[in-house]
């Protein structure tokens, strides 16, 4: 099959990684893939283009492909995409975000043989607004969503046909994220002693991620569990106000580790965790960091928000709670005080990650959807 993937952004995000997983898996299955995305500003090192190159994928950056709708740039892209489609015989245009869905849909209107597929996440791209109503009611041939919540939203909010929606969980690289990445030397490098239990979070440090609740819970737990360490992996423009200043004011600075953003050693840093906490899904709602922790055999304490209850089976491979400081503190204390339970839950989390979020079966699932859409 000949497939064009459009991605209207240049930033390295959860959906961007998901798009690259799709492309790499399908290339590996022998399909002809073209990938077009936004061009990063000059001097920016961390970008989708860079990460694509590291995976052996060279994206087209000759279109604007802005994340947000812009009359001038969109008109330019529509005209240029239409010319580009004339010179190729694509069977599928796979879109990932709202603006590239718009561009793919309307640039291909005069090409009857091209099918439009949309990957839908669990965040802003499912908001009830005029543009989404247009996109999901005009010649979109199929939608791949990442959660049952997203599937129901498509049916109930946009009345999209249920037989044109397929649910495929966000995949995780089980070889990169493995319990074998846990290293005592890496833990020691962060100042973690052998008998200390590490609770961690991976997230952009922003006010809406409920760090106030999280830090309150950590402060409460430290009073009962003195060998507890809390690790914050991530960055954010509000980190001083949201996290660093409150940590100092609470007097828990010695127990809190700020790692900043991690790239090359991210899996090893994640391997320092004994327990992972996740309270608010990001803008895409895919909860990628939760799946990565599960693949590494780390039990997760998650809030009852978004698709988190679909990923974590409460009491089996983690804990799902109503996220008050009291509830979160009790959940942390429960897992900290019971190493056998942590190990058991972590093992079951790894099993679920390999069976349900497998990268090896992901490409075949997407390929089968393409075939069904083309045949229909």
C-alpha positions, 0 to 999 in steps of 0.5 A: 500500500502507498500511504501518506501520513500528515502531522501538523506540528514540529514538536516532539509529543506523545501523538508524534511518537505514536505517528512514528511508531505507525510509520516505522511498523508499516515500513517494516511490513513493506509498505510505501510510506511518506511522512510530512510534518511541520518544520522546526524553527531554526536552532531547535534541537528537540523536534519531531524531525530529529526523532524521525531521523533517528528512526531512519525516517526522513520527513517532508517539511515543505508544507507549513503544517501548523498545529493551529488553523491559519487562513494563509498557511492553510490555503497555501498547504491545500493548494500545494498538497493537491498538486503533490497528490496529483503526482502520487497514487496514495491509497491512504492519507493518515492524519493525526491532529485536527489541522492535518485532518482538515488539510488531508480531507479537503486537499483530497476531495477530487481524488476518489480513490484516496481514503482518509484515516484519522488517529484520535487521542483522548484530549483536545481533538475530541472537543465538541466544536464546529471544525470537529463536527465538519471533519467527522461528518465529511468523508472520513473513512475510518478512525483509530482511537486509543481508548473506549472513552474516545470511541464513545465520544466519537459515537455520541458527540459526533454520531460517527459510525461505530463500524468505522471506529477501531480501538488500538491502544498506544504501543510501548517499546517493550525492549527499551522499557524493561525491568532490566533498565533498573540500575543501582548505580543510576539510583546512587547517581541521584543520591538514592540509598539502597533502602529508600523507596522512590515514588516518582512522576513523569510530567510537564510541571504545570499547575493543572497537573495537580502538583499541589495535591501530589506534594501535599500527599508526599509531605503527609507520607514522609512524616510516616515513612522517613525512607521515602524519596520523591522524584519529579522527571520533567520540566515546565515554565512554572516549575519554580512556582508549582513545585520547587518553592512549595517543596522548600516551604514544606521542608521536604527538599532533602526527600525530593529529586528534580531530574529535569527533562531526560532524553537519552537516559530516560528509561534508566531514570524511570527505572529508579522508580519503585512506584509511579504516580499519575494524576492528570492525563496530558493534552493528548490523553494517551498517558504514554508515561503510564504505559512505559512504567507498566512495561518496566514492571512499576506499579502505578497509582492513578487518578480516576480521570480520563482513560487512566481507569482503562489502563490500570486495573485497580488492585491488580497491576496498580491502584486507581483512586479519587485524587485527594491528598488523603487518598493519595497518601494512603495509597502510597503508604500501602505500596511503600509498606508492602514490598511483596505487593509492589513486586506482584503488581509490577509483574502483572503490569509488565504482563499487561503492557506486553500483551495489550500495548505491544509494539510488535502487533501494533503495525499488523493491527493498523495494516488490517484497518487500512485493508478494511477501509480500502476494501469498503 
